[in-house]
Amino acid sequence: MAVRRIVPVIRTAATRESHDFYGLLGFEEVMDHGWISTLASPSVPAAQLSFTTGDRTAPVTPDLSVEVDDVDAVHAALRDSGAEIVHPLQDEEWGVRRFFVRDPNGRVVNVLSHLKRGG
């Protein structure tokens, strides 16, 4: 299992103001689904921040996202360890397979892999 990137998720009603502020630090928008958007550094694309008004398909909003190369293996390992899965493993319409787990500090972590496109 390999980690591909870690992205803080900031819950906010001030999305536009956040984009403007972080834009001054050099971040540019790379994704916007209306309820969640992501900014990235053009020179280091894996350096990202996400802003959300709340999660669209889950009962809680995660504190951070961790993209892994094999979400099914990570889910199995965490489930088998007794970790609290707070949102089930599922495919989302926007092209990711994900689940949420609570870490030992009470933080909710969105663990995901991008779905392969095509056949």
Steps between C-alpha positions, in 0.01 A plus 500: 500500500634841407383851589471723194402828669349650815259793474363703793124554469376832639129533569393855420219724384766741367612299198555797266690695767714190569579462130596866480721481811682181402525628142725774639727219625519358147228232511271449198163325478528148358155362590157638587194280556296779658508350851876429499784671316874444495789739447850386406844641454582523128864411569424214745159361394474261797511800739126555538225641723131414476209716615152361560161616615431140613532155351240418236464123558627440853354575843816682617757730341858368502790695644744377238523278195765236444531364148642149490582261219272220632200624699357149536816371671513802733130457584556132584803577718322775694179299537697198624686722749169601659515862381164677482379519141262800498404489129500175301727413211325605180551630148402863451362651179790748481754222441634388837458194721510605864410445863535707818676379815546668839862531612615466864466881542134500393578645156306367203722387212368461144705213353470476121632373170406635161300256291661378182334647192427310185516126455 
